[in-house]
Amino acid sequence: MASSQFHCLQSVRVSSPSRLSISTSSYHGRVNFKRKGNFLVYASTNNFNSDLHLQSKVETVLDSVKWDDKGLAVAIAQNVDTGAILMQGFANREAVATTISSRRATFYSRSRSTLWTKGETSNNFINVHDIFLDCDRDSIIYLGKPDGPTCHTGAETCYYTSVIDLLEEQQSGGDKFPLTTLNSLESTIAKRKGELEVPQSGKPSWTRRLLLDEKLLCSKIREEADELCRTLEENEDKSRTASEMGDVLYHSMVLLALKDGKMEDVLEILRRRFSQSGIEEKRSRKTQG
């Protein structure tokens, strides 16, 4: 979830880019921190006290990280909507400060001994919404939204080699990702959709049948939604509610696939609504209509 707050606990919430800027050479927005030796030197045109306080918070957080003997910590990038682990790199103090400033995942290259921002050559930036420190404060998560494929191979993430497949001597095709339950279901539905032109063999597929019969699909979504509501109206137990919710979700995902939509798009919409009143959101729809 995007946030305009800044937390000094386990979660480091990033402010808007115009609120804080850290740079080695130029001004961005209202605040600029120029590096001099190992320190960030403050320079600002207005709001001196509040910006200085914010800089102090940043320094406090960075001081709390347990950097290794080379001044580095493991930095992992994670998709804010799907939960997918995108890549792992290393970050030093300046890389994290730059990430807070720019809201783009920035790392430290050990081979080149310099900072690098993911996407600086490919334009596939990772737009950071939040930063997390682990319980020992010696590793970091950049939680963000990628602009495109993260891996240099063109894959969505850098993690697509299954150890189980390797042990079973199966070839990894570079398209088997560590998926959550929801994304795994979506992948299966997409596979069934891709097989529609191929004659069915083996056991019948309910997903295939739904994909081929829009009227049946819509009737099932309405039916399952009604059964979900009845678990509340008839005071059924929570396991029954979870089961009916699963049915609604599954059938809705089949419809989404038919419309060439993705769950990631749905999750992004929900995330964008987190900071907005549901009443206000519905009013905005009427205005736009």
N, C-alpha and C positions, 0 to 999 in steps of 0.2 A: 504494500500500500504506500502510495506516495504520501509524504508528510512534510509539513513546514516547520516541525519542531526539531530540537536538537537535544538528545538525551546523553547524559554522561554515565549511564549504567551499561548494561550489556549491549543495548542497542544504541548505535550512533546514528541519529536521524539527521539527514542532510537538509540544510536550509536551501532556499531558492538560490540560483546562481548569482542573483543581484545582491543577495544579502551578505555573502562572504566570497571573497576571491583571493586566491593565493597564486602569485605569479612571480616569475623571476625577472620580468622585464616590462610588463605593461599593466595598465589599469583595466579592470573588468567590473562594470557596475560601480558601486559606491565605495568598495573597500579594496585595498591592495596590500599584500604582504610581500615585501621584497626580501629575498634570502641574502643574508650576510653571514658567511661562515656557517655555523650550525644553528643559526637562529633565524626566526621569522621577524623581520622588522616591520612594524606597523606604519601604514600611511593611509590617510583617509581625508575626504573632503568635508564630511559631515557626520553627525551621529557618533562622535568620537567615543563617548562613554559606553554606549551599547555595543558598538563594534569591538571595542577593546575588551569588553567583558566576554564577547563571543570568542574572540581569539584566545582568551584565557581558558575558556572551556575546551577549545580544540587542543590546546597544549596539555591540559590536564588529562584528557582522554589518551593522547599519544604517549604521555609519560607513563600511563598505566599498562601499556602493552609490553609484554615480555619479549623484546627483540632478542634474536640470537647474537652470538659473538660477532657477527658481521652486520648487525643492525637490521636484520630481515625477519619477516614472519611469513608463513604460508598464507596466501590469499586465494580464496575460492570464489568463483563467480557462479551465481545461481539465478535461474529464471524466476522472476517474481510471480509469474502467473502459473506456470506449469510445475515449478519446483525442480526442474531439470538442472543437474550440475553441468555447467557449461565448460569450465576450464579451471585449471589451477596454475598459479604463478607465485611469485614472491613480491612482497611489498616492503619498502622501508618507510620511515617516518614521513618523508616528503611525498612518497607515492600516495599514502593514505590522505595526507593533507590536500594533495592535488585532487584526489577523488572527491573529497568533501566539497571542494571549491567548484570543480567543473561538473560534477555529477556524472562523470564518465569513468569507467573502471580503468585505473592506472596502476601499473606494476613497475617493478625494478628488474631490469635485465642483468643477470649475473654475468653473462658472456660479454655484454657491451658496456657494463658498468654505467648504465644510464636509465632514466625513467622512460617508460613507453606506455602509451595509451592504446588499449585494444581498439582497433578500427582506424588507427591513424593512417594506415596505407590502404586498407580494404573498404573503409567507410562503414564497416559493420561494428559500430560502437556498441558498448553495453551501457545503457543509461541507468545509473544507479539511483534507486529509490531509498535504500536503507543500507546500513553497514552494521554487521554484528560481530562481536568478539566472543570467543568461546569462554567456558568457565575458568580456564587457566590463563586466559588472555594472551595466548601465544599463537593463535591463528585467527583468521579474519574471513568473513563472508561478505562479498559485494552482492547484494540482492538487487537485481535490475532487469531491465527489458532489453534484449538484444535487437539490433536493427537488422540483423541477417545472420547467416551461418557463423558460428564462433570458430570452428576448427579451420586450420589452413587448408585442409583437404576439401573443404566445402560442406562438411557434415554439420548438422545442427549443433552438436556438442563434440568435445574431444574424447568422450567416453562412449565407444561403440564396440569394444572388443569384450565379449563375454568369456570369463575364465572357465565357466562350466562348458561352454562350447569348445574351448581349447583342450580341456581335459578329455572331452568326448571325441576329440579329433574332428570337430565340425569346423568348416570354413566360416569365418566371420566376414559378411559382405559389406561391413561398414554402415549398415542401416539398422542394426539392432541396438536400440538405446535402452538404458535403464529407466523404464517407464513406471509411473505410478499406476495404481489400479485404474483410475479414470482414463488416463492416456493409453493404457494397454487396451481397454475396452474400445476406445475410439480407433485405435490402430486395427483392431479386429473388424470393426464395422467398415472401415475404409478398404480393408482387404476384400471383404464380401462384395462391396460395391464394385471394386475393380474386376471381380470375377463374373459380373452379370452377363457378359457377352460369351462366356464359356459355358458349355453344357454342364449341368450339375451332375456330379458323381458322388457316390458315398451317401451318407445319411443326409436327410433333408435339413435345410438351414432356415430357421425362422427369420433371421435377419434378411436373408435373400428374399424371402417371400414378402416381407414388409417393404423392402426397397422396390419391389416390382408392383406393389399394389398401394398406391397413395391413399385410396379411400379406406382400406383396412388399417393402414398406419394411423391415420387421423382418428379413426374410431377407437383404436386401442389407446391412444394418448388421452382421449376424453374419458374413456372407461377407467383407466388407471388413475387419472387425476381425481375422479369421483370416489374411487375406493380409498385413495389417500385421505381425502376429506372425511370419509366415514370413520376412519380410525380415531379421529378427534371427536366427531359427533357421537359416536357410540362408545367412547372411552375405552378403546382397545389398548393393549399394552404396547410399549415402545418398540418391541421387536417387530410387531405387525406393521407399525408405522414405518420403520426402517425398510422393511420388505417392500411395501407399496411405493415408498419413495424411490427405491432402486428400480422398480418397474417403470415409474414415470420418467426417471432419468434416462434409462436405457432407450425407451421408445422415442423420447425427445432427441436423443443423440442420433438416432437413425434418421429422423427428419432433418436434423442439422446437416448430416452428411449428404443427404439428398440435395440440400440447398448449397452444397460446397462450402459450408461453414466449418469452423474449428472450435473446439472447446476453449482453446487459448483465447480466441476472440471473445467468447462469453465471459471467461474469467477476467479478462481485461476490463470489460464493461462493468462487471460487478466491482472490481477494484476501484475504478474511477468514481463509483457511486458511494464508496465508503464514507467520504467526507461530506456527502450531500444528503440532506433530508429527503426521505422518500416522497414526502408530500410536495416538496419543491421540485423534485425530479419529474413527478407526474404533471405538475403545472407547466413545466418547461416543454413537455411533449405537446400539450394542447396549444401552447404559444407557437411552437414550430409548425404545428399542423395547420 
